[in-house]
Amino acid sequence: MKTRKHDNKNTQGISRRAFLGGTAVAAFTFLPARVLGRGGESPNNKLNIAGVGIGGQGSVDLGQVADENIVALCDVDWDYAAKTFNTYPKAKRYKDFREMLDKEKSIDAVVVGTPDHNHAIVSIAAIKAGKHVYCEKPLTRTVHEARAVAKAAREAKVATQMGNQGMAFEGNRQINEWLQDGAIGAVREVHVWSDRPTHSGKTPLWWAQGIERPTDTPAVPESMDWDLWLGPAPSRPYHPAYAPFRWRGWWDFGSGGLGDMGIHNLAPVFSALKLGAPESLVASSTPVFPETVPVAAMVHYQFPARGEMPPVKLHWYDGGMMPERPAELEENRELDHEDGIIFVGDKGKMLVTGWGGEHPRLLPASRDKEYKRPPQTLPRSAGHHKEWLQACRGNGTTRSNFDFAGPLTEAVLLGSVCVRNGGEKLVWDSQNMKITNDPDANKYLHYEYRKGWTL
């Protein structure tokens, strides 16, 4: 795994791939419980937590809350989830999350780590059952689902957190504070990128994109319930090209590098600049396939003014595409090809290296050295997962709650809609949730669920 030197000594740096790979699991000490979920208070003052989709990132998330009571586990492939099942031998085991929620009345909170296309149905089912929800990013697979999940959580008044771990970083907060301090003046343009699905713009890919659907039909593994894996998605034969993990590049199941790392790297921009819905967007990409996300794409968003903050042009790059190298960057330094952000202000530029807003610094180095850091105005995080656990107990809120995660996810997925639609300009009416200049593109905002599945 890749390690890096950290530009900011006050930032607790952690490699994105190390974090997502599950090598960073913290032990937490909790405050006494005051308010637990609808399931009732645990006798040992701990939350009763269930996991849905526990073979991959869901297993990592459970490891972060393992000091609580892990009472139920659900996965459609018990072989893939075997290691997690064995880690929590006392937890009840299920393949269908609906059965689990119906039978396990003591559950206080649910961790959702399924593929993207099942995020919404699991999250809303848990919310309707009165459970607090931690859901991996992106919050949903469609724009319509993102709006529905955020609304359901708001109405139920449950504690929520999207798996946007960078929102707990010190650097993420510094970005907010420095921009608020006027470090680079008013921001009118931002460039954000990720190398996904490539490795710093090179092959092999983390998962396949830009390919056609396979034509062979291998047998479904005995341990897997393929119908449950599909959930609401359109029916198709099983193939290992989809599961496990390879689903991310398929339109029916994921949204490629933008849906994967766009959520992480755009989050500090949305937070610091108070962005909501874009007015319009255009895109360009490598060839767009009917079934899969293109290997590389650029999306250009236009956001309106917000109060005294001016309109913003936001540019996204993935698959090895990069913005122009800033003239202010020192000659002996290169842009990080993995992840990054460049804020362009009236009085200067800020470069952020690492994923999720990890390491901000002003450009050039001389400006960064002379800049007097402002006082801390934002509360520091107790830890991304611990924020959620505390909120489940009624202690505070989370920084990536669904009221923040919903609009962020909507904007990210609108980028996918634009790419899938061919890249032509789309004008977005957020209030009425429709694209006004190209009505046919609205078909990508949602889809008809398979029979038996609803929100």
N, C-alpha and C positions, 0 to 999 in steps of 0.2 A: 504494500500500500504506500501511497505517496505521502510524504511529510513535507512540511514547508516551514521556513522561518517566518516568524510573526512580526509584522511591521509595528504593531501596537502592543506594548508590554502590558497594558491593562486589559487586553482581550484574552480570554481563555480560549485559545484556538483549538479546533479539532477538525481533522480532515473530513470533508463531506463523505467520502467513501468509507472512511473508518466508522463514522457515525451511522450511516445507513447500513453498514455491514454488521452492526450490532456489537462493536468492540468497546463501546462506551456505555456501561451500565452503572448508574449511580445508586448508592444506598442512601435512603432519605430518612430523616427523622420528622415525624408529623406532629402538628398541634393536636390537642384533644379535639375530638369531633364535637361539633355543635349542631350541624344540620347534615343529615345523610339523605340518600335518595329515597324514592317512594317505597323501596322495599323494606324499610325499617332499619333501626340501628343494630349493628353487629354487636354481639355480647363483648367482644374484645376491642371495641372502639375502632374497628377497621371497616373499610368499605368492602362490600361484596362485588367483585368485578368479574365480568364475563368477556371472553374474546371471541370475535367472529372473523375468520380468515387469519389463521395463526401459523401458517407454514413459512411465511417470509417476513416482511416488515412488521406484520402483526405480532410475531414472536418477539421482535426487538422491543416493540412498545410494551408488551406485557412484562418484559424484563425490567422496564423502567418503573413499573408499578407493582413489582412482585412482593413488596412488603405489606401489601393489602391482602385480602382473602381472594384468591383466584378460584371462583366457585364453579364456573362452567366454561367449557371450551367448545367451539363449533368450527368445523372445517369440512368441505366437501370431499377432500382427499385425505384419508386418515394415514396413509403411508407418508405423504409429504409433510403432514403435521405431526408425525410420530414423536419427533424429538421434543416438541412443545408439550404434547400430551404427557410424555414421561417426566418432564420437568415439574409438572403440577399433577401428580398422581391422584390427588383427592378430588380434583375437579370433575364434574359430570361431563360426559362427552356426547356431542350431537353432530349431525350433518346438516340439519335444517334449522336455521336460526329462529324461524317462526315457532317451531316446536320447543326450542330452548326457552324463548321468551314466555311461552304459554305455561310451561311447567315450572320454571325456576323463579318463583315469586320473590325470593329474597334478594335478587340482583339489584344493586344500587346503580351501577354504571357499566357501560359497554364500550369496549375498544374494538373499532372496526378496521380491519386490515385486509379486506378483500380486494380483488381487482376493481378498477374504477367503476365499471358498469354496475356493480352491486352496492356501491357506497350509499346511494340515496335510499334504496329500498330498505336496507338494514338500518341505517341511521333513523329514518322516519318511523320505522316499526318500533325501535327502541325508545324514541322520543314519545311516541303515542302511548307507550307502556309506562311512561313516567321515569325513564332512566336517563341519567347523565350520559353524554356521548363524547368519546374521543374518536375522530375519524381521520384516517390518513389522507394525504393530499393526492390529487386535487379533490376537493370536497365531493364533487360529482362528475359524471361523464357528460352531462348536457347542461346547457344554460338554464333550461326550464327547471331541471332538478335542483340546481344551485339556489334558485329563488325559493323553491318549495321547501327545501331543507332548512334554510335560514328562517323562513317564516314559521315553520313548525316549532323550531327550537325557541324562537322568541315568544310564541304564544304559550308554550309549555313551561317557560321559565326554568329550563334545566341548564346545568353547567355544560359548556361545550368547548372543545378545542380541536382545531384541525392540525394534523401532523406537519407543522411548519416550524421545525425545530430552531431554525435560525432566528426566529422572533425572540428567542431568549438570549441571543448573543449580546455581549457588551457593545460590540461594534454597531449592531443594529440600532441600539439606543443612541449611540454617539452620532450617527447619521442624522437622526431627528434633531438632536440638540444643537449640532453645528449648523445645520441649515436654518433652524429657528433663530440662531445667533447671528445669522447673516454672513456666515463665513465665505460664501461665494456669491452673495446677492440673490436676487430672484432667479429661480430655476425655470427655464423655458424649454429645455431639451434634455432628454436622458437616453442613454444607450445601455442596454442590458443584454447579456449573452450567457449561453451555456454550450458546452461541447456535445452534450447528449444529442443523438444516441451514439456518437463517435467517442473515441478516446483522444481528446485534444485534436479533433479534426481528422483522425486517422482510423482505419479499420484494424481489427474487427469491430463490429458494432456491438453495443451492449445488448441490443435486441434488433430484430429485423424490421426495416422500414423500406418503402419503395419496392414492394414485391407483390406478386399476384397470389391469390388463394391457392393452397395446395389441392391437388385433384385426387390423391390417394386417400383412403379411409381406413387407417389402422384401428385396431380394436381399442376400446376404452379400457384403461387400466382397471383391474378389479377393485382397487381401493377407492376409485373415484366415482362420484355421482355426477355425470356430465350434465344432466338436465338441471341440477341445482347450481352447478358452476355457471351455466349460461344465464340462469335467472331470467331477467326480463329481456335479455338481448335476443335478436333474431336467431332462429334455430339454424344450426349447421352441424355437420359431423365433427366428432372429436378429431383433433390432430395435435401432436406435440409442438407444432408451430405456434400454438396459442397458450398452452399451459404446461408447466408452471412458468410464470414470469414473462414469457415471450409475448404475452397479450398486449403489452403497452403500445406497440406500433400499429395495432389494428383499430380502424375507426370504430368498430362495434364495441370495443372493450376499453380503449384508452385514447390518449391524445399526444403520444410521442414526447419529444424533448420539451416542447412548450408546456404540456400538462404536467410533466415530471418536474423539471427544474425551473420552469417559469414561475410556478407558485413560490418556490424558495427565493428566487433572485428578484422577482418583482415585488415581493411583499414589503421590503424596506422602502421601496419607492412609493408604493401606495400609502404606507403609513406616514412617511415624512412629508409627502406632498398632498396628503389628504385627498387622494384620487378616488373617484367613484366610477361611474359609467363613462366610457368614451363616447364622443359624438360621432366619430367615424373611424374607419381603418382601411388600410390597403395591405396587400401582401405579395410576396414573390417567393418562388421555391424551385427546387429541382422537380422533375415530373411528378404529378399527383396521380396516384393510383386509386382505382375504385375502392379497394379494400384496405389500403394501408397509407399511413402518414408518409409524406415525402422525406427523404433522407436529411435535407437541409431546407430551412425557410427563414425568411425575414418578414416581420409584421410591424407596420408603422401605425401607431394609434394617435389620434388627436383628442385631447381632453380639454374641456372648457375651463374658464377661470373659476376659482373657488374663493369667494370673498375677495381679499386683497391679493391673492396669489394668481399670477397670470396664467393664460392657457399654456399647455405643455404638449410637446411632441415627444412621444415615447417610442423608441425603436427596439425591437426584439430580434435577436439573432441566435440560431441554433445549428446543430449539425456541422460545426467547424467554421461557420460564417462569423466574421468579426467586424466590429466598427473600425473606422479609421484611427490609426494610432495618434493620440493627442500630441500636438507639437510641444506641449509643456512637459511631457514625460522625458526623464533623463535618458541620454543616449545609451547608457549602459544597462537600461532596463527594458524589458519587453512586457507587453500585456499578457496576463495569465490567460492561456487558451481554454482553461476549464470553465471558469465562471468569472463574471465581473460586472461592474456598473460604472458608468461615467456620468456624473451630474454636471451639466453645463449651465453655469449661472452668469448673471450680468457682470460679476466681479471676479470670476475665476472658475476653476473646475475641481471636482472631487472625484478621486478614483477609489473604488471599493474592490478589493481583491477577496477571493474566497467566495463560498456559496452563502446565501442567506444574509448578506450584508456583514460579513465577518470582519474585514479590516479596512476602515476608511482612512484616507489621507488626502491632504490637499496637494494640488499640483501648482508649480513645481515643488521640489523638495525644500527649497529655500522658503517658500510660502508656508509649507507645513511646519517647518521648524520654528518660524517666528509667530505662528498663530497661537494665541493664548486660549486654551480650551475653556469653554464656559462652564459654569457650575452644573452639576447634575440636576436635571428637572424631572426626569422620568424615574419611577421606582425601578430598581433592579430586580431581575428575575430570580426566583428561588429555584428555577429549573423548569423547562418547558412542560414536562409531565407533572411536576409537583404543583405548578400553577393550577392545573386542572383538578388535581386531587384536593387542593385547598378550596377551590371554587365549589367542588362537589359537597364540601362540608359547610358551605356558606361563607367562606372566608375569602372575600375579594372576587376578582374576575380573572379572565385569561386574556392574553394579548392577541391570540389568533382564534377568538371565539367566532361562532358562525355569522354574527353580524358583520365581522370584518372579512371572514373567509368567504362568505357568500358572494359579495360584490367583486372581490378579487378573482374568485373562480369564474364568475360570469365573464369578466373582461378577458381572462386567459382563454377561455373556451370560445369566445367570440373570435379570437385570433385563429383558432383551429377552424371555425366555420368559414372564415375568410379564405384561408389557405385551401380548404376543401372545395370551396366554391370557385376557385380559379384565381383568386387574388385581386379581383376588381374591387373598387371602392364600395364599402357598405356604410350606409348611414343608419345609426342605431337610435331607436326611440325606446329608451329604457323604461319610462313610465308604463308604456303599453306593451313592452317586451316584443318588439317586432323590428325587422329591418324594413325601412320604408322605401328605399330606391330600387330594391331587387327582391320582390315578394317571393320568388322561387327559392331564394337562399334561406327563408324561414324554415324550410323543411329540415335543416340541420340543427335547429335549436332544440329539438327533441325528436322522439320517434315513438311509434306505437309499440307498447310492451306486448310480449307474448301473453297469450291467454293465461289467466290465473295470477298475473303479477300487476300490482298497482302501487301507487304511492299512498 
